[in-house]
Amino acid sequence: MRLGVHHGTQAAGKKTLSLPSSGGQGIRQRRAATAWGLAGLVLISAAGVMLARVIDAHSQPSSVAGAFNFNIDPGTPLEGRPAPNFTLSNQFGQPVSLSQFRGKVVILAFVDSECTSICPLTTTSMLEAVRMLGSQAQHVQLIGINANPIATSVADVRAYSAAHGMTDRWEFLTGTKVQLSTVWHDYNVYVAAIHGNIDHEPAVYVIGPNGGERTLLLTQMAYASVTQQAQLLADSAAALLPGHPRVAKLVSLGAIAGTRPSTELSLAAVGGKIGPRPVRIGPGHPHLYVFFATWLEETSNVAAQLEGLNGYVTMAHQNGWPSLVLVDEAVTEPSTDALAGLLRDLGSHLDYPVVVDTSGRLADGYGVENLPCTVLTSASGEILLTNQNYAGWPSTAGLEAAVGRAEAAARRSK
């Protein structure tokens, strides 16, 4: 069986602009040549952004609720074959085997230990599914299998677990590349490292108390649908628990539309430079948005990066460039206090406003995949440039070059 959705850090056929990176404060060079550098500002046509969702045909049966919502995978029923056993090391360096959880429902996900795009959606949906199960969650075990063939140390899986608030909530397992490759092969999960870029299929298996594979789900790259995917995971687990308990929290599985830059919104600033009025985003005048989350601290110095963006603000005031807005992706934050704690530490050191995308609809509408993601929009609400396919913080020099290229392109189009 070959799964149908890949998580990758580089997309073929995209036209990219190579811009300077922010130097020593950038992401660890697992994605070596691509860390913003805005090494990935992607030129988008005036028609807007179309997010490609490649979904395995077998994962969308028409009889399942939400089958026409392409931002969730209702799951593929499996035949109950015994899930291949393995023994790997968890985030504490302790040996853990799948077989030791016989009698429990196991939610087994393949997660890149340094992922900044789809894996946080997977882990968030796993935690939310457990919360939905209430008291029955004691009969469910969450397991992550490291899907990064480069960052394979116990320290790597421990860092990811801590950043996402999961240290004591799951077993995140790793091993040697040979050991991990055996597990990937046994579960038919594609994993590859190409020039430092990690590509893997975001597979989540639900395994019954008798150790049989019962459902396969593939996480989709949609922030607004994390809770919907959690609902499906919780339903799949509940169906295997004694008495088939009712899931405590129910959500609609209908499609959730992203909020595009052509839609005007007013959002309250929660930090940074807070003015007397809400922050207006969308059309009206050009904007530069940086989408981020506090868990990026795993791979970069977030506070230093946010303070570094003040350099762009100074130049923007001098040159009439688009105003900067920092957007926190709340749906993947490890806790409701995470952003507040970061902003408390930064105090008034930021010269731009910080707003929160509470639903994930902004991220989806603006084409956000990897975090941090930088998006430049026009006064009419069109996306001009984005580094959606690459993770990395922008440098002042990189932003200056990006704005210059966008302005030149706008002049040529007149």
N, C-alpha and C positions, 0 to 999 in steps of 0.2 A: 504494500500500500504506500503510495506517495502522497504526502500531504500537499495542500494547495496554496498556502499563503506563506511567503517568506518575509522575515524581518531582515532588512538590510540597511547598511549605512551609506550605500552609494547606488544611484540609479543610472542605468545606461541610457544614452541618448539625450541626456539633459545638457543644455548649453550652460556652462558655468563661467563665472568671473573669478579669477584668482586675485585675492586681495591679501594684504598683510595680516598676520595673526597678532594676538595680544601678548606674545612672548611667553615668558616663564609662568604666567598665571593661567595658561590655557589648559584644556583637557589633556590628561596623560595621553601620550601619542599611540594609543591603541589604534586610533584612526589617523595615523601619522600625518599623511599629506593633506588631510581634510579638515583638521581642527581649525576653526575660523581663522582660521583664517577666514573670514567669509570665504573660505576656499570653496564655498558652495553657494554663493548668491546665484540663484537661478532666475533667468529672465523669463517672465510670465507674459503671455499675450494679453492684449486688452480685453479679450473675451472673458477673462477671469480665470479662476483656478478650478481645475477638475481633479478631484482626488481619485486615483485608481484603486479600486478594491478588487483584488483578484481572489475569487472565492471558489473553492472546490465544488463542483456541481453536486457531489453527493452530500455536501454539508448543508444544503438548503431544501429539504423536503417540503413540498407545498402544504402538507398537512400539519406542520408545526407552526404554532403562533409565532409571529415575527419573521416568517419565512421571507417576506419581501422587504425586510429591513436589512439592507446589505452592510450595516455597521455592526451587526451581531451575527454570531454563528449559533444556530439552534442546536448544533451537535449532531454527530453521526453515531447511530447505535452500533455497537460492536458485538461480536458473537460470544463474548464471555471467555475467550481463551485465557489461560493463566498469564498474568502479567509477568514478564521476565524478571527474575530476582536480580538483585545487585547488592553490593556492599561498598559504600563510599564513606568519605569523611564529612561530617557536618561542620557548621560554622564555629564549633568549639573544638574541632579536631578529633571528635569521637567517632568511632565506626558505627555506621547505621545501615541496616539492611531493610529492604522492602518487606521481607517476610515477617519481620518482628511486629508489623502492624496488622497482621491477619486478625480478623474480627472487627476491624474498623473500615469505614469508607475512606479511601485515600484519594485526594485530589493532587495529581502529580503533574507539575508544569516544568517546561524546559525554558530556562531563564538565563540570559547573558549576565554575568556577574558585574559587567560595567556598562550595561545598556542604558541609554538615555532616551529611548523612544517607546517601543511597544511593551517592553517587559514591565515597566512600572504600571502599565494598565492591567497586565496579567496579575501581578501581585496584589494590586488594589482590589481587583474583582474577587480574588481568592479570600482576602480578609473580609470583604463585605458579604460574601456568601456565608462565611462562618457566623457573622453577626446575624444574618437573616435566619439561621437555623436555631438561634437561641440556645436553650438548654441541651438540645440534641447535638450541638457542636462538639461535645465531649466524645462523641463517637466518630468524629471525622479528623483525619490527619492530613495536614498540608505538607507537601514535599516539593522542593525545587531541585532540579538537576541542572548543574552549570552547563550552559550552552556556549561557553567561550573557550576555545582551544588554546588561548594565549594566557588569559588571567585565570589560572587554575588553582591558586594557592588557597589555603584555609583563610588567610587574611583577606583575600579578595571576596569570598562569599560572606565573610563576617562583616566587611565594610558595607556591602550591598544591603545585608540584613539590617544593620544599624541605621543606615541612611533612610530606609523605608519603614522603620518602626516594626520590624518583623523578627528581631533577634530571638525572642522567646515564643514566637507564634508559629514557627515552622521549622523544618529541617531543610537547610539549603546545602546540598551535597556536592562535593567535588572530589577530584582524584587526579591521577596522572592523565595525560592526553590519551594514552592507550586505554585506560580504564573507562574514561568518559566516552571515547569513541565506540567502545563495545556497547554501552548503554544506548547511545544515539542509534546505533545500528539495530539493536534489538527492538527499539520502539519506532523504527522507520522515520527518524527525525533527521532532516538535512541540516548539517552545520558545516560552515566553511569559514576560513580566514583568508582573505585575498588582499595582499598588499596592506595588511594591518586592519582591514575592514572586516567586521564580523557579520555574517549572514546566517540566519537560522530560522527554522519554522516555529512559530509561537504556539506549539502544541500543548494542550491541557488534557490529560487523561483522567477520567473518573473510574476508579477501581473498586469493585464491590468487596464486602467483608470476607468473601470466600477467595479473594485474590484474583478474580476474573476481570478483564477489561470490559467495561460496560458502555462508556461513551467517550468520544473524542471531540473536543471543541478547539477551535482556532481563534485566538484573540485577534480582533480587528483593530486597525489603527483609527480609533474614534474615541475621543475623550468623553463626549457627552453620553456614550453608551456603556460606560464602565459598570454602572449599577444594573443595567439591563443584562450584561454578561454575567454579573454576579447572581442575578435572579435565576438565570439558566443553570449556572453551576449549583446553586442551592437546591433547585428543583431536581436536578440529576442526582445529587447526593441524597436528598430526602426520599427519593423513590427506592433507594437501596437500604434505607434504615428500617429497623423493626417498627412495624405499625405505620410506615410511610407517613411520618408527621407532616403536618401542614406548615409550609414556610411562613414565618411570621410576617415578613415584609414583602408586599407584592408591588411591582411596578409595571407599567404598560410596556409592551415590547414593540410598540409602533415606532416608526422612524422619527428621529429627532433631527430637525434641520439645523445646520450650523448657521451662525450669525455672520454674514459677510460684511466686508468693509463698506459696502454701499448702504448699510443700515446705520443710522445715527443712534447712539446710545449716550446716556449720561451715567457715569459710575463714580461713586464716592472714592476719594483717595484715602487709602488706609495707612500710608506712610510716605516718606520722602517729602517733596515740596507740596504741601497741601494748601491750596488757595481757598478763597471764599466761596467758590462755586464747584459743583461736581466736574469731573474731567469729561470732556466731550470727546468721544472717539467716533470714527466713521468719516463720512464726507464733510466738506467744509473747508478744510485745508490739509496739506500733506502731513502725515504722521510717520514716525519711526517707532515701531513696537519691538520690544524685546520680551519674549515669553520665556519664563523660567520656573523653577521650583526649588525649594530649599534643599532637597535631597541631592542636588548637583554638587553639594559639598563633598560627596564621595570622590569626585574626580577633579574638583577645582576649588579654589579659594573664592567662595561666592561673595563674601563681603568685599574683598579686594576688587573683584570684577565689577560689582555694582558701583563702588566708589570711582572706579576707573571710567565709568560711563559719564561722569561729570565733565570729563574733557570734551566729549562730543557736545554736551549742552552748552559749554562756553563758546565753542566754535559755531554752533547753530545760532546762538544769539548774535554773533558778530556777522554771520554771512546770510542770515535769513533762511536757514535750512529747516527741514521739518522738525517739529517738536517731538521729544522723546517721552514715551510712556512705557513703564515696566509693568508687565502683566504676570501675575502669579497664577499657575495652574493648580487651583485648589483641589480638584478632583483626585490628584495623585499625591497630595501632601500626606506625610505620615501621621499628622495630627492637626487639629484646628489651631493649636498653639505654635506650630512650627514657624509660620510666617511672622507672627507677632513677636516671637523671640528674636528672630533675625533683625527685624526692624527696631526692636528695643535696643539691641546692641549697636546698631548703626546710628541711632539717634537722628539728628537732623543733618547728617552728612551727605544726603542725596539731594541733588539740585533738580530733580524731576519727580513727578508723581508716580506712586505705586498703586495699581488697582488689582482687583481679584476677579478671575474668571471662575465663578462659583459652579457653573454648570458644565463647562467644557465646550459650550457652543461657540465661543469666540475662537478657541483653538481650532476647532473643526472648520469653521467658516473662513479662517485666515490661512488654512493649509498647513497647520503646525504638525510636524511629526517629531523630529528630534528636538530635545531641549538642551541648551537654550536655542531659541529660534528667533531670528531677526527678520522683520517684515516691514518693508517700505511701501506706503500707500500714497496715492495721488489725492488731490483735492476733490476729485469726483468719486473717490472710493474704489479705485482700481488698485490691485496689487501690482506694483512695479517690479519689486525685487524681493526675493526671500532666500534664506539658506535652509529651506525645509528638509533637505536630504542629508544634511551634515550637522553634526553636533559641534559646538564651539562658540566661545564668547567673541564678540566683535571688538576690535581695537579702534581707537579714534581714527587712526590712519585708514583703516579698512572702511569705516563708515564714511569718511570724507570721500574716498574713492567711489563708494557705492552711490552716494548722493550725486557726485559729479557725473557718473555714468548715466544715472536716471535722468538728470537734467538734460544731458546731451541727447539722449534718446527721445525725450519729449520735444526738444527743439527740432529734431529731424522729422518727427511725425507731423509737425505743423505745415 
